[in-house]
Amino acid sequence: MQIVDSQVHIWKNGTPVVIHRQIPQYTKEDLLKEMKEGGVDAVVLCPPSWDPQANEISMEAAAAHPDRFCVLGNFDPKDPASKARVEKWREQPGMVGLRFAFLRKGEDTWLTDGTMDWVWAAAEKQNLPVALLVPGKLHIVDQIAKKHPRLKIMIDHMARVRHTMDDSGFADLDVLLALATHPNVAVKLSGAPSYSSDVYPYRNIHPYIKRLVEAFGPQRSFWGTDVTRMPCSYRQCVTMYTEEMPWLKGKDLELVMGKAICDWLGWKPA
């Protein structure tokens, strides 16, 4: 079974936000070492907001290891040059799609003030899947999915709010589950250990993960970590799913742990 992580950051410039490891760099070499220890075969790199060179760093990693890394890159939607870039997006090393987190100052209104409207249309036209970090804003995703039915949308981190845990952290899960009716919306089951105050294997949140897989189906449910902010080892992030969820097995397990995200992105790692 191939294990493919749907989200990891690497960087070389600047210390990340507090929830991530407070280190000035986390390189492809650092990640490859942890992947070997954790039994992870490939990773979808998501350039982080704190490193201005993050796109280039991720592309360099994908160019050096095309069998291990692909990239969901980003750009400034207000930059007039971005429209031309989207048309040739896949020509860049490792680029298979887009990701927007709306974390920098001034970006919080982009979803509602029309800034992103052209991006959805362009990504749909170019068949570029888009990942979104949108806790508390799922009603907007519902509107986007309806207006752009051929646009593949991925919801990062199960749309959970930072620093929330356990039952209260999943209080609005029904809002996310409702999006499963859109065949063009998928969910990243990423960051799960960080949303539990329990100890490994974090059984108190397993029922919520099961509900998501049942609603979206294993073809639209993508295991992932965001490993640089996990409270456990990379290996435990893997075995939480492969060994501690008896209801997830066989072909469904293979899909969730890597095959589904590769199919969704049209990526074929070795």
N, C-alpha and C positions, 0 to 999 in steps of 0.2 A: 504494500500500500504506500503510495506516494503522499508525503506530508508536505503541504504547502501553506505557509502562513499568509493570511490575507492582508496583514499590515505590520510593518516595522519601519522605524525611522533610522537613518544613519546621518551623521553630520560631522563637520570639521571646524566650524566657526561659531563660537558662542555657546554659552551654557543654556540648556533648555529650561522651560517652565518647571516649576517646582515638582510637579507630579512625576517627572522623568528623572533619571539618574543625573545628579548634579556634577557632570563631567564635561570638559571642554570639547571632547570629540568622542564619537562612537563610529568607527570606520567599518568598511566592508570586511576587513580582516578580523575585527572584533566580532562581528556578526557571524562570519563563517565559522569561527571557533566555537561560538555558542550553538550554532546550528548542528555542528558535529556532535557536541555533547548532548544536545537535546533530541537528536534523531530527526531533524527537520531537513527536508530535501531542497526546498526552494522557498523563496520569499517574494511577496509583492512589496516593493519599496514605495513608501509614501513620504516625499520630501517634506520635512518639518518647517514650520513657520519661522522659527528663530534663526535659521541659517540662510542668509541671502543667496548662497551658492548651492542650496540643497538639490535643486533640479540637476545641476551639472554633476554633483557628487554621486547622485543615484544613477545617472546615465553612465558615468564612468564605471560604476560597479557592474551594471548590466552589460556594458560592452566587454568588460574583462571576464565576466562569468554569465554568458547568456543562458546557460543551462540552470543557473541558480537564482537569477534575479530578473524581474521585470519592474516597470515603473508606472505609477499613477501620478503624473506631474501636475503642475499648476502654473498659473500666470495671472497677471493683473488684468481683469476684464475691462478696466477703464482705459487701458493702453490701446490706442488705435491699431498698433502693430499686431496685437494679439489675434485679431480676426484672420489675418493672413497666416499666422503661425498654426492655427488650428487645422487649416487645410492640409498642412504637411506634418501634422503631429506625429504620426506613426513612422515617419522617416527618421526620427531621432532614435538613438540607440536605446532599445529596451522599452520605449514608450508604448503602452497598450491602452491608456485611458487617462482620465483626469480625476483630481481630488481637490475639494475645497472645504476648508475648515472654519472660515469666517472668525478667526481668533484675533487678528490684529485690530488695533483701534480704527474705527470707521467702517469696518467690514460687516458689522452686525446688521446693517440695514440693507445690504446688497440683495438679500432674498426678496425684499418687499418693495424696493424703490425702483425696480426695473433694470438695475445694473446687470443682473445675470440673465436676463431674458434672451439676449442674443446667443449666450453660451449654450443654453439648452437646445436651441434650434440648430446651431452649428454642430454640436456634439451628436445630435440625432442624425443629421445629414451625413456626417463622417463616420458614423457607427463607432463612436467613442464612449465606452461606459464611463459613468461619473460616480465617484464616491462622495458622500456628503456627511459632515459632522453636524447634525442638526437636532440635538436634544431640545425638547420644548417647541420645536417648529415643524412637527410632522404634518400638520395640516397644510403647510406650504408644499411639502413633498407630494401630498395627495393631488394638489392642483397641477403640479408640474407633470406628474405621471399621467394624468388625464389628458393634458394638452399635448404631450409628446409621447404617445404610446410606443414608439420605436426606440425611445431613449432608455438605455439600461441604467438603472439607478441602484447604487449600493448604499445602505444605511450603516454608517460606522458605529462600532461599539454598542450595537443594539439600541442606539439612541438614548443611552443612559446619561444622566447628569453627573458631572464630576463630583467626586467626594460623597456620593450617595451610595448606600449599601443596603443589602438584605431586602426585606419586604418593602420598605419605604422607597428604596432605590428603583423598584420595579412597579411602583404604584400605578403608573400610566401605561403599563405594558399593552393594554387593550387598544390604545391608540396606534401603536406600532403594528399589532396583529391585524388591525383593519386594513393596513396597506398591503397585506398579502393577497388581497383580491386583485391587485394590479400585477399582471404577469411580468411586467418590466421592472418590478421592484424586488430587490434581494436584500438580505441582512447579513452583516458581518457579526459573527458571534465572538468578536474580539474583545480583549480586555476583561473577560469574565471574572478571573480571580480577584480583581481589584474592586469588584462590586459586592464582595462578601466579607463580613467580619469574622466568619468561621475560619477554621484551619483547613488545610488541604485534606480532601479534595473539594471543599466548599459545597457540600451537599445541599445546603439550604437554598442555593439558587438553581440547582439542577432542574426543579420543576418548571422554572421560567424558561430555561433553555429548551426544554422538551416542548413546551407550548409553541415556541418560535419555530422549531424544526417541523412540528406538526402543521403549523399554519402555512409556512413558506415552502415546505417540502425540502428534502435534502439537496435538491438541485439549485435552490436559492438560499441556502444557509451555509455560510463560509466560516470555518474555524480560523481564528487568528489570535494574536497576542498583544501587540504593542509592547514588546518584551521589555523595553527599557523602563517601564513603569510597573512591572508585575511584582507582586509580593512573594513570588515563589520562583523556582528554577524553570528554565525553558522546558526541560524534560517533564516537569510536573504539569506545565501548561498543556503538553501533549497528552500525557496519560490521564489527566482529568477527564478527557473525552474518550480515549481509546481503551481505558481499563476500568473507569469508574462509572460509566453510564451504560448499564446492561441493555437498556432499551435501544441503544444506538449501535448497530452491528451490520455486518455484511456489506452489501453494496451501498446502503445508506451511509454507513460510517466512511467508506471510501470517498463518497461524494463530499460529505461535510469536511473531511480532513484534507481535501486538496483537489479532487477531480472537478468538483462543481465550480470552484473559482477559476480554474484553468479554462473550463468550457465557456464560462461567462465572459472571460476576457479574450478568448480566442488565442490563448497562449499555450505553447507546448514545450515545457521544460524537458530536458532529457530524463 
